[in-house]
Amino acid sequence: MDHVKYKIAALIMNIRGSLFPLLLPLHLIAQTSGVLDPTFGGSGFVISNGDVFLEHSHSILLQQDGKIIAIGTAVPNSNDVGVARFLPDGQPDTSFGGSGAVAVDIENTEFAYGSALQADGKILIAAMTHLDTTYKAVLLRLQSNGALDPSFGIGGIHELYFPGETAFFYDCAIQPDGYIVACGMVGNEMLLHRVDPIGSADPAFGFMGTVRAQYNGLPTTAESVVLQPNGQIVVCGSPGVVARFEPDGTQDLLGFGTSGWADLPSDVTPHHFADVILQPDGRILVAGGPSLLPPDTLLVIRSMADGTPDTSFASDGSVTFPILDGSTSMALALRADDRIITLGSVLDQGSSRMMLSRLGSDGVLDSAFGQSGTTILTLPIPPPHHEIGSDVLVTQNGDILGTAAHFSADDGFLVARFSDPYSAELVPSASRSGEFHVFPNPAIDRVTIELAEGHYNQVRVTLLDATGREVMSKQGYQLRAMTIDLARLPEGAYILEIRSDEGRSAELIIKE
């Protein structure tokens, strides 16, 4: 890797106990984190309205080949679902829709929110459509070229309609078996819905594929969803609660929070959550802000896997830090070194600006990032203009991709890339207590895992990327060694998880 040197200490995780580092020599290097990457778009950002009048970007995805997908709203006529794809350098990808962007008109007015990327490159979008007085929750699937996928639902669209009630899908996630879980709201209740890989409602989930839930009789929404490795479903939303459901849609009444709900304490009351992610050790991170206007506080909370507050995170499990008027946190991402990225917006001299913050794994603002832990994006373009931050992800080399709705005389999707390379030198790793050894590390095309002497009836190895997504798995019986092929994977940091009858461990590896 010519442009970035990955210098990360090997990290060993014993899930039977707790996450802890194997202490190895570290050599910190001077570098700048949280600044725009000028190799992207020529200035670190792109603003695109394509030829379909892109307007409000709500979600961002990263393909394995480095191409970037932004999802939101387009306004060629009325509001449509808008999707744009960019090359790794920020240029429009003209193989997508002919110009790098597409607009999908379902009925009259559409709004797109969350998204997910299938392994085959197809794009899932959680949305709603409005015709007259009818609001329907909608899932769309696009082929990798931007066209609706006719093998999904009816012409690429799955609609969920509740007569007399408003329904939205805000987010979606893909199970390992290809089934899709969407979350949102219907009436005053939280909505979960599952469909099979061809877009038909799954009758094994809830009632005919649908689950409705309400917290303490209050209006309840599910704005973000994440899937646990055991198939359980975690959602967060309003009124500032986290809920967990079993794979069949029943609420986890005994194993999570109080009767399946975690009402996590915060100094910000009332509040809502906009995003939820899982850490590799099962702990849950949520981000949001005040429910009442004007927002003025960033809120990040971490819970244990059972929904109880994690008191090792900022002493009581909750981080609140006022930045400027209008501050709110909308999205989260987790780096491979367990640092936490939040993205939102802030009012700066009367204009909304996209804002990034970085927290340490202990919940403390990381002063090595931006200015005292925060970067506010100020675009070098004439005012007036506003940017409402909506989604964020971390690339394999640690850089940050953020997207926002850009409002000006020429609205569009804003995508920005910030430099945030990993900053500790990786030395050859050692095995934890002699249980296994991974070499070489860093690696170019393959790594070998040697297991210590002992009886391993079954060994399963899973490779996770920097976002926690599984990219490869392999298993065997009574093995002493196993080789993992990395040749087709992008450069970057990965977590190698090893499960056997001896327990579960993991090590951070680098693909060069």
C-alpha positions as CSV (number, residue, x, y, z in Angstrom):
1,M,0.0,0.0,0.0
2,D,1.7,3.1,-1.2
3,H,-0.7,5.8,0.1
4,V,-1.4,4.5,3.6
5,K,0.7,2.4,5.9
6,Y,-1.4,0.2,8.1
7,K,0.2,0.2,11.5
8,I,-2.1,-1.5,13.9
9,A,-1.4,-3.5,17.1
10,A,-2.7,-7.1,17.0
11,L,-5.9,-7.3,19.0
12,I,-7.0,-10.5,20.6
13,M,-10.5,-11.0,21.8
14,N,-11.7,-13.7,24.2
15,I,-15.4,-13.6,24.1
16,R,-15.7,-16.0,27.1
17,G,-14.3,-13.1,29.1
18,S,-14.0,-9.6,27.8
19,L,-12.3,-7.7,25.0
20,F,-8.7,-7.0,25.9
21,P,-5.5,-6.1,23.9
22,L,-2.5,-8.2,23.6
23,L,0.2,-5.7,24.6
24,L,2.7,-5.5,21.8
25,P,5.3,-2.7,21.0
26,L,3.5,0.3,19.5
27,H,5.2,3.1,17.5
28,L,2.8,6.0,16.9
29,I,3.3,8.0,13.7
30,A,2.4,11.6,13.0
31,Q,-0.6,12.0,10.7
32,T,-3.7,14.0,10.2
33,S,-7.1,12.5,11.0
34,G,-10.5,14.0,10.2
35,V,-9.5,16.2,7.2
36,L,-10.9,16.0,3.7
37,D,-9.1,13.5,1.4
38,P,-8.1,15.5,-1.7
39,T,-7.8,12.4,-3.8
40,F,-11.6,12.1,-3.7
41,G,-13.4,14.4,-6.1
42,G,-10.3,16.7,-6.3
43,S,-11.2,18.4,-3.0
44,G,-12.4,15.6,-0.7
45,F,-16.1,15.9,-1.6
46,V,-18.6,15.7,-4.5
47,I,-22.0,17.2,-4.9
48,S,-24.1,15.5,-7.5
49,N,-27.6,15.9,-8.8
50,G,-26.9,13.7,-11.8
51,D,-29.4,14.2,-14.6
52,V,-32.3,13.1,-12.3
53,F,-32.2,16.1,-9.9
54,L,-30.9,14.3,-6.8
55,E,-31.8,16.2,-3.6
56,H,-31.7,14.5,-0.2
57,S,-29.2,11.8,0.5
58,H,-30.0,9.6,3.5
59,S,-27.9,6.5,3.2
60,I,-24.5,5.4,1.9
61,L,-23.0,2.0,0.9
62,L,-19.6,0.8,-0.2
63,Q,-19.1,-2.0,-2.7
64,Q,-16.2,-4.4,-2.5
65,D,-14.6,-2.8,-5.6
66,G,-14.6,0.6,-3.8
67,K,-17.5,2.1,-5.7
68,I,-19.8,4.2,-3.5
69,I,-23.6,4.3,-3.5
70,A,-25.7,7.1,-2.1
71,I,-29.5,6.7,-1.7
72,G,-32.1,9.4,-1.1
73,T,-34.6,11.5,-2.9
74,A,-34.7,12.8,-6.5
75,V,-37.1,15.4,-7.9
76,P,-37.4,15.1,-11.6
77,N,-41.2,15.4,-11.3
78,S,-42.3,14.9,-7.7
79,N,-40.2,13.1,-5.1
80,D,-38.8,9.8,-6.3
81,V,-36.3,7.4,-5.0
82,G,-32.9,8.6,-6.0
83,V,-29.7,6.5,-6.2
84,A,-26.2,7.6,-7.3
85,R,-23.0,5.6,-7.7
86,F,-19.5,7.0,-7.7
87,L,-16.2,5.5,-8.7
88,P,-13.6,5.3,-5.9
89,D,-12.2,8.7,-6.9
90,G,-15.6,10.4,-6.6
91,Q,-16.4,10.5,-10.3
92,P,-19.9,9.4,-11.4
93,D,-20.1,5.8,-12.5
94,T,-21.7,5.9,-15.9
95,S,-22.2,2.2,-15.9
96,F,-25.0,2.9,-13.3
97,G,-28.1,4.1,-15.0
98,G,-26.2,5.5,-17.9
99,S,-25.2,8.7,-16.1
100,G,-24.3,7.5,-12.6
101,A,-27.7,8.1,-11.1
102,V,-31.3,6.8,-11.4
103,A,-34.7,7.9,-10.2
104,V,-37.4,5.4,-9.4
105,D,-41.0,6.6,-9.5
106,I,-43.5,4.2,-7.8
107,E,-46.8,6.1,-7.5
108,N,-46.6,9.8,-6.8
109,T,-44.3,10.8,-4.0
110,E,-41.6,8.6,-2.6
111,F,-39.0,9.0,0.2
112,A,-36.0,6.7,0.6
113,Y,-34.2,6.2,3.9
114,G,-32.1,3.1,4.7
115,S,-30.4,0.6,2.4
116,A,-28.4,-2.6,2.3
117,L,-26.0,-4.2,-0.2
118,Q,-26.3,-7.8,-1.2
119,A,-23.3,-9.9,-1.8
120,D,-24.2,-10.1,-5.5
121,G,-24.2,-6.3,-5.8
122,K,-28.0,-5.8,-5.7
123,I,-29.2,-2.8,-3.7
124,L,-32.0,-2.9,-1.2
125,I,-33.8,0.3,-0.3
126,A,-36.2,1.0,2.6
127,A,-38.7,3.7,1.6
128,M,-42.3,4.9,1.6
129,T,-44.7,5.9,-1.1
130,H,-47.6,8.4,-0.9
131,L,-50.6,8.6,-3.2
132,D,-53.5,10.8,-2.2
133,T,-54.0,10.0,1.5
134,T,-52.4,6.6,1.4
135,Y,-48.9,6.0,2.8
136,K,-47.3,2.6,2.2
137,A,-44.0,1.1,3.4
138,V,-41.9,0.0,0.4
139,L,-38.9,-2.2,-0.2
140,L,-37.1,-1.9,-3.5
141,R,-34.3,-3.9,-5.0
142,L,-32.1,-2.6,-7.8
143,Q,-29.8,-4.6,-10.0
144,S,-26.1,-3.6,-10.0
145,N,-26.7,-1.5,-13.1
146,G,-29.4,0.6,-11.4
147,A,-32.4,-1.0,-13.0
148,L,-35.3,-2.4,-10.8
149,D,-34.8,-6.1,-10.2
150,P,-37.8,-7.9,-11.8
151,S,-37.1,-11.1,-9.7
152,F,-38.0,-9.2,-6.5
153,G,-41.6,-8.5,-5.4
154,I,-43.6,-7.1,-8.3
155,G,-41.3,-5.5,-10.8
156,G,-38.6,-5.0,-8.1
157,I,-40.9,-3.5,-5.5
158,H,-42.5,-5.0,-2.4
159,E,-45.3,-2.8,-0.8
160,L,-46.8,-3.1,2.6
161,Y,-50.2,-1.4,3.0
162,F,-52.3,-0.9,6.2
163,P,-55.7,0.6,5.2
164,G,-56.3,3.9,7.1
165,E,-52.8,3.9,8.6
166,T,-49.5,5.6,7.7
167,A,-46.6,3.1,7.2
168,F,-42.9,3.8,6.5
169,F,-39.8,1.6,6.2
170,Y,-36.7,3.4,7.6
171,D,-34.0,0.8,7.4
172,C,-33.3,-2.8,6.3
173,A,-30.8,-5.6,6.9
174,I,-30.0,-8.8,5.1
175,Q,-29.8,-12.1,7.0
176,P,-27.1,-14.7,6.0
177,D,-29.9,-16.8,4.3
178,G,-30.9,-13.9,2.1
179,Y,-34.0,-13.0,3.9
180,I,-34.5,-9.3,4.5
181,V,-35.7,-7.5,7.7
182,A,-37.1,-4.0,7.4
183,C,-38.1,-1.7,10.2
184,G,-40.1,1.4,10.5
185,M,-43.5,2.5,11.8
186,V,-47.2,1.9,11.2
187,G,-49.7,4.2,12.9
188,N,-48.3,4.8,16.4
189,E,-46.4,1.5,16.5
190,M,-43.0,0.1,15.7
191,L,-43.0,-2.0,12.5
192,L,-40.9,-5.0,11.6
193,H,-41.4,-6.9,8.4
194,R,-39.5,-9.8,6.8
195,V,-39.5,-10.9,3.2
196,D,-37.7,-13.8,1.5
197,P,-35.0,-13.3,-1.1
198,I,-37.6,-12.9,-3.9
199,G,-39.6,-10.2,-2.0
200,S,-42.5,-12.2,-0.6
201,A,-43.7,-11.7,3.0
202,D,-42.3,-14.5,5.3
203,P,-45.2,-16.1,7.1
204,A,-42.8,-17.6,9.7
205,F,-42.1,-14.1,11.0
206,G,-44.7,-12.5,13.3
207,F,-48.2,-12.5,11.7
208,M,-47.8,-13.0,7.9
209,G,-44.4,-11.4,8.0
210,T,-45.2,-8.4,10.1
211,V,-44.6,-7.5,13.8
212,R,-46.1,-4.4,15.5
213,A,-44.9,-3.3,18.9
214,Q,-45.4,-0.3,21.2
215,Y,-43.5,0.9,24.2
216,N,-45.6,2.0,27.2
217,G,-48.4,3.2,25.1
218,L,-46.3,5.9,23.5
219,P,-45.9,6.5,19.7
220,T,-43.0,4.2,18.8
221,T,-40.8,4.0,15.7
222,A,-37.9,1.8,14.6
223,E,-35.4,3.9,12.7
224,S,-32.5,1.5,12.5
225,V,-32.0,-2.3,12.6
226,V,-29.0,-4.6,13.0
227,L,-28.8,-8.4,13.1
228,Q,-27.0,-10.3,15.7
229,P,-25.0,-13.4,14.7
230,N,-27.5,-15.7,16.4
231,G,-30.3,-14.2,14.3
232,Q,-31.8,-11.9,16.9
233,I,-33.0,-8.5,15.7
234,V,-32.0,-5.3,17.4
235,V,-33.8,-2.0,16.6
236,C,-33.8,1.5,18.0
237,G,-35.9,4.6,17.5
238,S,-38.3,6.8,19.3
239,P,-39.0,7.4,22.2
240,G,-35.3,6.6,22.8
241,V,-35.6,2.9,23.3
242,V,-33.8,-0.2,22.0
243,A,-35.8,-3.4,21.4
244,R,-34.7,-7.0,20.6
245,F,-36.7,-9.6,18.8
246,E,-36.2,-13.3,18.3
247,P,-35.7,-14.7,14.7
248,D,-39.4,-15.5,14.6
249,G,-40.4,-12.0,15.4
250,T,-41.4,-12.5,19.1
251,Q,-39.9,-10.0,21.5
252,D,-37.0,-11.2,23.7
253,L,-39.0,-10.7,26.9
254,L,-36.6,-12.5,29.2
255,G,-33.1,-11.9,27.8
256,F,-33.1,-8.2,26.9
257,G,-33.8,-5.1,29.0
258,T,-37.3,-5.1,30.6
259,S,-39.7,-7.3,28.7
260,G,-37.6,-6.9,25.5
261,W,-37.2,-3.1,25.8
262,A,-34.1,-1.2,27.0
263,D,-34.9,2.3,28.1
264,L,-31.3,3.5,28.4
265,P,-30.8,6.4,30.8
266,S,-29.5,9.7,29.6
267,D,-29.2,13.3,30.7
268,V,-31.0,14.3,27.5
269,T,-34.8,13.9,28.1
270,P,-36.8,13.2,26.0
271,H,-34.5,11.8,23.3
272,H,-34.6,9.5,20.3
273,F,-32.2,7.2,18.6
274,A,-31.4,7.3,14.9
275,D,-28.8,4.5,14.5
276,V,-27.7,1.3,16.1
277,I,-24.6,-0.8,15.5
278,L,-23.1,-3.9,17.2
279,Q,-19.6,-4.2,18.5
280,P,-17.8,-7.5,17.9
281,D,-18.2,-8.4,21.5
282,G,-21.9,-8.0,21.3
283,R,-22.3,-4.7,23.0
284,I,-24.8,-2.3,21.5
285,L,-24.1,1.3,20.4
286,V,-26.9,3.8,19.7
287,A,-26.8,7.4,18.6
288,G,-29.3,10.2,18.6
289,G,-30.3,13.4,20.2
290,P,-33.0,15.4,21.9
291,S,-36.6,14.8,20.7
292,L,-37.5,18.5,21.3
293,L,-36.4,21.3,19.0
294,P,-33.9,22.8,18.7
295,P,-31.5,19.9,19.1
296,D,-28.3,21.0,20.8
297,T,-26.6,17.8,22.1
298,L,-24.9,14.8,20.6
299,L,-26.0,11.5,22.3
300,V,-24.2,8.2,22.2
301,I,-25.1,5.3,24.5
302,R,-23.6,1.9,24.9
303,S,-25.3,-1.1,26.5
304,M,-24.3,-4.6,27.3
305,A,-25.6,-7.4,25.1
306,D,-28.6,-7.9,27.5
307,G,-29.6,-4.2,27.2
308,T,-28.3,-3.0,30.6
309,P,-26.2,0.2,30.6
310,D,-22.4,-0.4,30.0
311,T,-20.9,1.6,32.9
312,S,-17.4,1.3,31.4
313,F,-18.5,3.7,28.7
314,A,-18.2,7.3,30.0
315,S,-18.8,6.0,33.5
316,D,-22.6,5.5,33.1
317,G,-23.0,4.2,29.6
318,S,-24.0,7.5,28.1
319,V,-22.1,10.3,26.3
320,T,-23.7,13.7,25.9
321,F,-21.7,16.6,24.7
322,P,-23.1,19.9,23.5
323,I,-21.1,21.2,20.5
324,L,-23.1,24.1,19.0
325,D,-26.7,25.0,18.6
326,G,-28.5,22.5,16.3
327,S,-26.2,19.6,17.1
328,T,-27.6,16.1,16.6
329,S,-26.1,12.7,15.9
330,M,-27.7,10.7,13.1
331,A,-25.3,7.8,12.3
332,L,-22.6,5.6,13.8
333,A,-19.6,3.6,12.5
334,L,-17.1,1.5,14.3
335,R,-13.4,1.3,13.3
336,A,-11.4,-1.9,13.5
337,D,-9.5,-0.4,16.5
338,D,-12.9,0.1,18.4
339,R,-12.9,3.9,18.0
340,I,-16.4,5.2,17.3
341,I,-17.3,7.6,14.5
342,T,-20.5,9.7,14.8
343,L,-22.0,11.8,12.0
344,G,-24.6,14.5,12.3
345,S,-25.2,18.2,11.8
346,V,-24.6,21.4,13.6
347,L,-25.6,25.0,13.2
348,D,-22.6,27.1,12.3
349,Q,-23.3,30.9,11.9
350,G,-26.9,30.2,11.0
351,S,-26.2,27.4,8.4
352,S,-26.3,23.6,8.9
353,R,-23.0,21.8,8.5
354,M,-22.1,18.1,8.4
355,M,-20.2,17.2,11.5
356,L,-18.0,14.2,12.4
357,S,-16.8,13.2,15.9
358,R,-14.5,10.4,17.0
359,L,-14.8,8.7,20.4
360,G,-12.4,6.3,22.0
361,S,-13.7,2.9,23.0
362,D,-14.2,4.4,26.5
363,G,-16.6,7.1,25.2
364,V,-14.2,10.0,25.5
365,L,-13.8,12.4,22.6
366,D,-10.6,11.6,20.8
367,S,-8.6,14.8,20.7
368,A,-6.3,13.4,17.9
369,F,-9.2,13.7,15.5
370,G,-10.0,17.0,13.8
371,Q,-10.2,19.8,16.4
372,S,-10.6,18.3,19.9
373,G,-12.4,15.3,18.5
374,T,-14.7,16.9,16.0
375,T,-14.6,18.0,12.4
376,I,-17.2,20.4,10.9
377,L,-17.3,20.4,7.1
378,T,-17.2,23.9,5.7
379,L,-17.5,23.8,1.9
380,P,-15.5,26.2,-0.2
381,I,-18.6,27.4,-2.1
382,P,-20.5,30.6,-1.9
383,P,-23.4,30.8,0.7
384,P,-26.1,30.2,1.3
385,H,-26.0,26.5,1.5
386,H,-26.8,23.8,4.1
387,E,-25.7,20.2,4.7
388,I,-27.7,17.8,6.8
389,G,-25.5,14.8,7.7
390,S,-27.3,11.5,7.4
391,D,-25.0,8.4,7.1
392,V,-21.4,7.3,7.6
393,L,-19.2,4.3,7.1
394,V,-15.6,3.4,7.6
395,T,-13.5,2.0,4.7
396,Q,-11.1,-0.8,4.9
397,N,-8.1,1.5,5.4
398,G,-9.9,3.5,8.1
399,D,-11.0,6.5,6.0
400,I,-14.5,7.8,6.6
401,L,-17.2,8.3,4.0
402,G,-20.1,10.5,5.0
403,T,-23.2,11.6,3.1
404,A,-25.5,14.5,3.5
405,A,-28.4,16.4,1.9
406,H,-27.0,19.5,0.3
407,F,-29.4,22.5,0.0
408,S,-28.4,25.5,-2.1
409,A,-29.4,27.1,-5.4
410,D,-28.4,23.7,-6.9
411,D,-29.4,20.9,-4.5
412,G,-27.8,17.5,-4.6
413,F,-26.2,14.5,-2.9
414,L,-23.1,15.4,-0.9
415,V,-20.5,12.6,-0.4
416,A,-17.3,13.4,1.4
417,R,-14.2,11.3,2.3
418,F,-12.1,12.1,5.3
419,S,-8.7,10.8,6.0
420,D,-8.5,8.7,9.2
421,P,-5.8,6.1,8.7
422,Y,-5.1,3.6,11.5
423,S,-2.3,5.0,13.5
424,A,-0.4,2.2,15.4
425,E,2.4,0.1,14.0
426,L,1.5,-3.6,13.4
427,V,4.2,-5.9,14.6
428,P,4.2,-9.7,14.0
429,S,1.5,-11.1,16.2
430,A,1.8,-13.6,18.9
431,S,-0.7,-16.2,19.9
432,R,-2.9,-15.7,23.0
433,S,-1.9,-18.2,25.6
434,G,-0.5,-20.4,22.8
435,E,-4.0,-21.2,21.5
436,F,-3.3,-20.2,17.9
437,H,-0.8,-18.4,15.7
438,V,-1.7,-16.4,12.5
439,F,1.0,-15.6,10.0
440,P,2.1,-13.7,8.0
441,N,0.5,-10.5,9.4
442,P,0.3,-8.2,7.5
443,A,-0.5,-10.5,4.5
444,I,-0.8,-10.0,0.8
445,D,-2.7,-13.0,-0.5
446,R,-3.2,-15.5,2.3
447,V,-2.8,-16.2,6.0
448,T,-2.2,-19.4,7.8
449,I,-3.7,-20.3,11.2
450,E,-1.9,-22.8,13.3
451,L,-3.8,-24.2,16.3
452,A,-1.9,-25.2,19.4
453,E,-1.8,-28.9,20.3
454,G,-5.1,-30.1,21.7
455,H,-8.2,-31.7,20.6
456,Y,-10.4,-29.5,18.4
457,N,-13.5,-31.3,17.3
458,Q,-14.7,-28.5,15.1
459,V,-13.1,-25.2,14.1
460,R,-14.9,-22.4,12.4
461,V,-13.1,-19.3,11.1
462,T,-14.9,-16.1,10.1
463,L,-13.4,-13.0,8.5
464,L,-15.1,-9.7,9.3
465,D,-14.4,-6.4,7.5
466,A,-13.9,-3.1,9.3
467,T,-17.7,-2.6,9.5
468,G,-18.3,-5.9,11.2
469,R,-19.7,-7.5,8.0
470,E,-18.8,-11.2,7.4
471,V,-16.8,-11.5,4.1
472,M,-15.7,-15.1,4.4
473,S,-16.1,-18.2,6.6
474,K,-14.5,-21.6,6.6
475,Q,-14.7,-24.6,8.9
476,G,-13.1,-28.0,9.5
477,Y,-12.7,-30.9,11.9
478,Q,-9.8,-31.9,14.0
479,L,-7.4,-29.5,12.3
480,R,-4.0,-28.2,13.3
481,A,-3.7,-25.7,10.5
482,M,-5.9,-23.8,8.1
483,T,-5.2,-21.3,5.2
484,I,-7.4,-18.4,4.4
485,D,-7.3,-16.9,0.9
486,L,-7.2,-13.1,0.9
487,A,-6.3,-12.5,-2.7
488,R,-9.7,-11.1,-3.8
489,L,-10.3,-8.9,-0.8
490,P,-9.6,-5.1,-0.7
491,E,-6.6,-3.8,1.3
492,G,-7.4,-3.0,4.8
493,A,-8.1,-4.2,8.4
494,Y,-10.0,-7.4,9.1
495,I,-11.0,-9.3,12.2
496,L,-10.3,-13.0,12.1
497,E,-12.6,-14.8,14.4
498,I,-11.9,-18.4,15.5
499,R,-14.4,-20.6,17.2
500,S,-13.7,-24.0,18.5
501,D,-14.7,-26.3,21.4
502,E,-12.0,-24.4,23.3
503,G,-13.9,-21.1,23.0
504,R,-14.0,-18.1,20.8
505,S,-11.1,-15.8,20.0
506,A,-10.2,-13.2,17.4
507,E,-7.2,-11.4,16.0
508,L,-6.8,-8.2,13.9
509,I,-5.1,-8.8,10.6
510,I,-4.1,-6.5,7.8
511,K,-4.4,-7.3,4.0
512,E,-1.9,-5.3,2.0
